[in-house]
C-alpha cells in the first residue's frame, strides 16, 4: 500500500524494520532507481513496492529481478559485524 510518494533519498527495505538495503536515487512515473551498497544502481518497477511510509520504501522481494535480489543479499557484506 503506497501511502506517500516515493522521493529521492528515501531508504529502501525488503522487510519493514530490517536494515535498509539501499536508497532511492531517482523517481519516474513507472519506476525508480535504487542504489544498493556494494552493487550499484538498479531500476525497480513501482509494481514491486509493498509500502511507502515514513520515508521508507518496502519492496516485495518476489517481484524483483534475480540480479537485484542477489545484490540485496550482499548489501551489508562490507560491514563490521562487531559494530552495532
MMTF fields as JSON, N, C-alpha, C and O atoms, coordinates in Angstrom:
{
  "mmtfVersion": "1.0.0",
  "mmtfProducer": "UNKNOWN",
  "numBonds": 335,
  "numAtoms": 336,
  "numGroups": 84,
  "numChains": 1,
  "numModels": 1,
  "chainsPerModel": [1],
  "groupsPerChain": [84],
  "chainIdList": ["A"],
  "bondAtomList": [4, 2, 8, 6, 12, 10, 16, 14, 20, 18, 24, 22, 28, 26, 32, 30, 36, 34, 40, 38, 44, 42, 48, 46, 52, 50, 56, 54, 60, 58, 64, 62, 68, 66, 72, 70, 76, 74, 80, 78, 84, 82, 88, 86, 92, 90, 96, 94, 100, 98, 104, 102, 108, 106, 112, 110, 116, 114, 120, 118, 124, 122, 128, 126, 132, 130, 136, 134, 140, 138, 144, 142, 148, 146, 152, 150, 156, 154, 160, 158, 164, 162, 168, 166, 172, 170, 176, 174, 180, 178, 184, 182, 188, 186, 192, 190, 196, 194, 200, 198, 204, 202, 208, 206, 212, 210, 216, 214, 220, 218, 224, 222, 228, 226, 232, 230, 236, 234, 240, 238, 244, 242, 248, 246, 252, 250, 256, 254, 260, 258, 264, 262, 268, 266, 272, 270, 276, 274, 280, 278, 284, 282, 288, 286, 292, 290, 296, 294, 300, 298, 304, 302, 308, 306, 312, 310, 316, 314, 320, 318, 324, 322, 328, 326, 332, 330],
  "bondOrderList": [1, 1, 1, 1, 1, 1, 1, 1, 1, 1, 1, 1, 1, 1, 1, 1, 1, 1, 1, 1, 1, 1, 1, 1, 1, 1, 1, 1, 1, 1, 1, 1, 1, 1, 1, 1, 1, 1, 1, 1, 1, 1, 1, 1, 1, 1, 1, 1, 1, 1, 1, 1, 1, 1, 1, 1, 1, 1, 1, 1, 1, 1, 1, 1, 1, 1, 1, 1, 1, 1, 1, 1, 1, 1, 1, 1, 1, 1, 1, 1, 1, 1, 1],
  "groupList": [{"groupName": "UNK", "atomNameList": ["N", "CA", "C", "O"], "elementList": ["N", "C", "C", "O"], "formalChargeList": [0, 0, 0, 0], "bondAtomList": [1, 0, 2, 1, 3, 2], "bondOrderList": [1, 1, 2], "singleLetterCode": "X", "chemCompType": "L-PEPTIDE LINKING"}],
  "groupTypeList": [0, 0, 0, 0, 0, 0, 0, 0, 0, 0, 0, 0, 0, 0, 0, 0, 0, 0, 0, 0, 0, 0, 0, 0, 0, 0, 0, 0, 0, 0, 0, 0, 0, 0, 0, 0, 0, 0, 0, 0, 0, 0, 0, 0, 0, 0, 0, 0, 0, 0, 0, 0, 0, 0, 0, 0, 0, 0, 0, 0, 0, 0, 0, 0, 0, 0, 0, 0, 0, 0, 0, 0, 0, 0, 0, 0, 0, 0, 0, 0, 0, 0, 0, 0],
  "groupIdList": [1, 2, 3, 4, 5, 6, 7, 8, 9, 10, 11, 12, 13, 14, 15, 16, 17, 18, 19, 20, 21, 22, 23, 24, 25, 26, 27, 28, 29, 30, 31, 32, 33, 34, 35, 36, 37, 38, 39, 40, 41, 42, 43, 44, 45, 46, 47, 48, 49, 50, 51, 52, 53, 54, 55, 56, 57, 58, 59, 60, 61, 62, 63, 64, 65, 66, 67, 68, 69, 70, 71, 72, 73, 74, 75, 76, 77, 78, 79, 80, 81, 82, 83, 84],
  "secStructList": [7, 5, 7, 1, 7, 7, 7, 6, 6, 7, 3, 3, 3, 1, 1, 6, 6, 1, 7, 7, 7, 3, 3, 3, 3, 3, 3, 7, 1, 1, 3, 3, 3, 3, 3, 3, 6, 6, 6, 3, 3, 3, 3, 3, 3, 4, 4, 4, 3, 3, 3, 3, 3, 6, 6, 3, 3, 3, 3, 7, 4, 4, 4, 1, 7, 2, 2, 2, 2, 2, 2, 2, 2, 6, 6, 6, 6, 6, 1, 7, 6, 6, 7, 7],
  "xCoordList": [0.846, 0.0, 0.891, 1.67, 0.784, 1.599, 0.828, -0.147, 1.28, 0.588, 1.198, 0.549, 2.415, 3.029, 3.876, 4.209, 4.223, 5.022, 6.462, 7.01, 7.059, 8.477, 9.289, 9.0, 10.305, 11.158, 12.617, 12.975, 13.457, 14.901, 15.36, 14.924, 16.248, 16.798, 16.082, 16.612, 14.883, 14.183, 15.0, 15.621, 15.002, 15.657, 14.784, 13.558, 15.434, 14.738, 14.982, 16.108, 13.893, 13.928, 13.236, 12.451, 13.529, 12.755, 11.793, 10.868, 11.997, 11.08, 11.052, 12.099, 9.875, 9.77, 10.515, 10.297, 11.391, 12.121, 13.525, 14.356, 13.816, 15.169, 16.085, 15.653, 17.369, 18.306, 17.96, 17.481, 18.201, 17.996, 18.956, 20.102, 18.478, 19.318, 19.764, 20.585, 19.23, 19.601, 18.895, 18.24, 19.054, 18.422, 17.93, 18.536, 16.831, 16.253, 17.115, 17.433, 17.488, 18.292, 17.458, 17.666, 16.508, 15.704, 14.348, 14.238, 13.323, 11.961, 11.364, 11.512, 10.682, 9.947, 8.521, 8.24, 7.631, 6.228, 5.982, 4.993, 6.863, 6.602, 7.636, 7.434, 8.749, 9.802, 10.674, 10.43, 11.687, 12.651, 13.997, 14.087, 15.038, 16.399, 16.761, 16.609, 17.247, 17.717, 19.204, 19.641, 19.972, 21.391, 21.521, 21.064, 22.148, 22.402, 23.899, 24.708, 24.261, 25.662, 26.381, 25.835, 27.57, 28.425, 27.959, 28.566, 26.891, 26.38, 26.004, 26.022, 25.67, 25.324, 23.835, 23.053, 23.46, 22.089, 21.256, 21.755, 19.965, 19.018, 17.699, 17.291, 17.039, 15.714, 14.69, 14.725, 13.78, 12.74, 11.374, 11.079, 10.544, 9.202, 8.346, 8.482, 7.472, 6.594, 5.709, 5.249, 5.465, 4.651, 5.325, 4.669, 6.622, 7.346, 7.317, 7.9, 6.64, 6.576, 5.396, 4.255, 5.697, 4.64, 4.064, 2.856, 4.977, 4.548, 5.544, 6.744, 5.032, 5.861, 5.303, 4.147, 6.152, 5.677, 6.876, 7.888, 6.776, 7.811, 9.163, 10.187, 9.161, 10.377, 11.089, 12.304, 10.314, 10.835, 10.037, 8.809, 10.751, 10.128, 10.36, 11.504, 9.284, 9.382, 9.02, 7.947, 9.933, 9.753, 9.216, 9.411, 8.543, 8.106, 9.216, 9.336, 10.021, 11.201, 10.85, 11.65, 9.684, 9.274, 9.083, 9.086, 8.92, 8.692, 9.96, 9.9, 11.102, 12.361, 13.14, 13.029, 13.927, 14.757, 15.83, 16.241, 16.269, 17.235, 18.513, 19.036, 19.02, 20.264, 20.123, 21.054, 18.973, 18.734, 18.582, 19.109, 17.882, 17.741, 19.104, 19.356, 19.973, 21.331, 22.106, 22.797, 21.994, 22.688, 22.197, 22.996, 20.895, 20.325, 20.883, 21.164, 21.039, 21.584, 23.008, 23.462, 23.724, 25.118, 25.326, 26.467, 24.26, 24.352, 25.165, 25.752, 25.199, 25.891, 27.161, 27.677, 27.666, 28.856, 30.084, 30.929, 30.207, 31.387, 31.372, 32.334, 30.272, 30.158, 30.838, 30.899, 31.339, 31.953, 30.828, 30.076, 30.69, 29.591, 29.694, 28.74, 30.847, 31.039, 30.601, 30.603, 30.225, 29.762, 28.247, 27.724, 27.541, 26.063, 25.52, 24.305],
  "yCoordList": [-1.179, 0.0, 1.241, 1.442, 2.052, 3.255, 4.42, 4.892, 4.886, 5.959, 7.327, 8.344, 7.37, 8.641, 8.435, 7.301, 9.507, 9.421, 9.073, 9.516, 8.278, 7.94, 9.156, 9.787, 9.47, 10.619, 10.218, 9.263, 10.976, 10.749, 10.823, 11.685, 9.903, 9.886, 8.954, 8.655, 8.483, 7.534, 6.254, 5.821, 5.65, 4.365, 3.252, 3.357, 2.18, 1.053, -0.199, -0.486, -0.938, -2.144, -3.282, -3.045, -4.527, -5.65, -6.162, -6.912, -5.767, -6.087, -4.88, -4.316, -4.482, -3.344, -3.642, -4.683, -2.734, -2.896, -3.432, -3.267, -4.079, -4.565, -3.389, -2.237, -3.702, -2.683, -2.266, -3.073, -1.018, -0.537, -1.272, -1.541, -1.596, -2.268, -1.305, -1.658, -0.101, 0.871, 2.191, 2.42, 3.057, 4.378, 4.757, 4.399, 5.481, 5.929, 7.051, 8.017, 6.907, 7.929, 8.816, 10.028, 8.207, 8.954, 8.277, 7.06, 9.066, 8.537, 8.983, 10.137, 8.051, 8.375, 7.844, 7.191, 8.101, 7.703, 6.193, 5.801, 5.347, 3.905, 3.094, 1.905, 3.73, 3.005, 3.99, 5.196, 3.471, 4.332, 3.632, 2.419, 4.412, 3.886, 3.779, 4.73, 2.594, 2.395, 2.055, 1.244, 2.694, 2.374, 1.345, 1.566, 0.217, -0.836, -0.856, -0.978, -0.736, -0.738, -1.966, -3.069, -1.788, -2.843, -3.366, -4.3, -2.793, -3.332, -2.268, -2.549, -1.071, -0.02, 0.244, -0.042, 0.802, 1.237, 0.148, -0.617, 0.097, -0.849, -0.139, 0.729, -0.511, 0.01, -0.903, -2.121, -0.306, -1.058, -0.575, 0.617, -1.487, -1.074, -0.72, -1.332, 0.256, 0.629, -0.537, -0.57, -1.487, -2.655, -3.544, -4.409, -3.347, -4.136, -3.499, -4.038, -2.355, -1.64, -2.16, -2.169, -2.594, -3.036, -1.865, -1.76, -0.978, 0.105, 1.254, 1.044, 2.467, 3.665, 4.422, 4.845, 4.582, 5.241, 5.743, 5.049, 6.916, 7.49, 7.506, 7.178, 7.892, 7.989, 6.649, 6.602, 5.555, 4.197, 3.534, 3.606, 2.89, 2.137, 0.662, 0.22, -0.098, -1.532, -2.27, -2.064, -3.138, -3.852, -5.257, -5.861, -5.765, -7.163, -7.914, -7.833, -8.641, -9.312, -10.262, -10.431, -10.876, -11.816, -11.126, -11.793, -9.815, -9.08, -8.408, -7.635, -8.709, -8.106, -9.057, -10.277, -8.485, -9.317, -10.027, -9.536, -11.181, -12.008, -11.244, -11.361, -10.47, -9.723, -8.754, -8.605, -8.096, -7.176, -7.948, -7.516, -9.065, -9.872, -10.333, -10.326, -10.729, -11.142, -9.974, -10.13, -8.803, -7.613, -7.259, -6.911, -7.345, -7.059, -8.032, -7.644, -9.277, -10.286, -10.005, -10.526, -9.179, -8.864, -7.391, -6.936, -6.651, -5.206, -4.829, -3.748, -5.708, -5.375, -6.198, -6.257, -6.832, -7.682, -6.927, -7.507, -5.65, -4.886, -4.327, -3.688, -4.566, -4.012, -4.899, -6.119, -4.282, -4.99, -5.513, -4.711, -6.83, -7.372, -7.051, -7.264, -6.538, -6.203, -4.781, -4.378, -4.022, -2.647, -2.62, -2.958, -2.217, -2.204, -1.124, -1.002],
  "zCoordList": [0.0, 0.0, 0.0, 0.931, -1.009, -1.132, -0.544, -1.127, 0.633, 1.334, 1.074, 1.316, 0.592, 0.253, -0.987, -1.333, -1.651, -2.867, -2.537, -1.528, -3.4, -3.257, -3.688, -4.704, -2.899, -3.2, -3.103, -2.414, -3.812, -3.747, -2.296, -1.533, -1.933, -0.583, 0.376, 1.446, 0.019, 0.895, 1.009, 0.038, 2.19, 2.396, 1.827, 1.81, 1.358, 0.748, 1.588, 1.995, 1.838, 2.668, 1.927, 1.008, 2.331, 1.811, 2.871, 2.556, 4.125, 5.226, 6.14, 6.458, 6.561, 7.459, 8.751, 9.37, 9.157, 10.403, 10.236, 11.13, 9.099, 8.841, 8.544, 8.515, 8.321, 7.873, 6.457, 5.661, 6.152, 4.78, 3.851, 4.213, 2.647, 1.656, 0.566, -0.28, 0.584, -0.422, -0.204, 0.812, -1.205, -1.147, -2.537, -3.546, -2.57, -3.831, -4.398, -3.705, -5.672, -6.345, -7.25, -7.305, -7.965, -8.935, -9.061, -8.913, -9.333, -9.444, -10.774, -11.175, -11.458, -12.682, -12.506, -11.501, -13.435, -13.254, -13.089, -12.47, -13.632, -13.597, -12.834, -12.587, -12.457, -11.746, -10.986, -11.007, -10.319, -9.644, -9.622, -9.806, -9.396, -9.321, -7.846, -7.079, -7.464, -6.098, -6.156, -6.973, -5.267, -5.132, -4.024, -2.902, -4.341, -3.361, -3.08, -4.0, -1.816, -1.398, -1.949, -1.918, -2.44, -2.991, -4.345, -4.869, -4.941, -6.206, -7.228, -8.426, -6.8, -7.747, -7.873, -6.967, -9.029, -9.28, -9.955, -10.78, -9.583, -10.163, -10.416, -9.644, -11.495, -11.802, -11.13, -11.303, -10.363, -9.659, -10.151, -10.077, -10.65, -11.073, -9.862, -8.803, -10.016, -8.905, -8.474, -7.333, -9.362, -9.015, -7.968, -7.387, -7.718, -6.721, -5.332, -4.391, -5.197, -3.92, -3.1, -3.562, -1.868, -0.951, -0.176, 0.036, 0.245, 1.135, 1.071, 0.891, 1.22, 1.366, 2.558, 2.566, 3.565, 4.788, 5.571, 5.668, 6.119, 6.972, 6.264, 6.863, 4.975, 4.168, 4.002, 3.814, 4.074, 3.854, 2.733, 2.702, 1.819, 0.734, 1.03, 1.134, 1.164, 1.425, 0.142, -0.426, -0.31, -1.569, -1.359, -0.304, -2.372, -2.423, -3.141, -4.363, -2.389, -2.929, -4.077, -4.998, -4.038, -5.077, -6.431, -7.466, -6.436, -7.683, -8.223, -9.179, -7.605, -8.024, -8.919, -8.795, -9.82, -10.68, -9.845, -8.793, -10.33, -9.61, -9.285, -8.176, -10.228, -10.01, -8.838, -8.047, -8.718, -7.61, -6.297, -5.272, -6.306, -5.082, -4.58, -3.375, -5.485, -5.085, -4.497, -3.49, -5.12, -4.616, -3.216, -2.347, -2.996, -1.683, -0.644, 0.49, -1.031, -0.117, 0.317, 1.335, -0.452, -0.133, 0.21, 0.292, 0.41, 0.636, 1.87, 1.924, 2.848, 4.099, 4.316, 5.433, 3.258, 3.387, 3.866, 4.549, 3.528, 3.901, 5.31, 5.738, 6.043, 7.395, 8.424, 8.268, 9.462, 10.573, 11.466, 12.019, 11.625, 12.436, 13.919, 14.667, 14.354, 15.764, 16.094, 17.257, 15.063, 15.281, 15.124, 14.062, 16.183, 16.101, 15.192, 15.033]
}
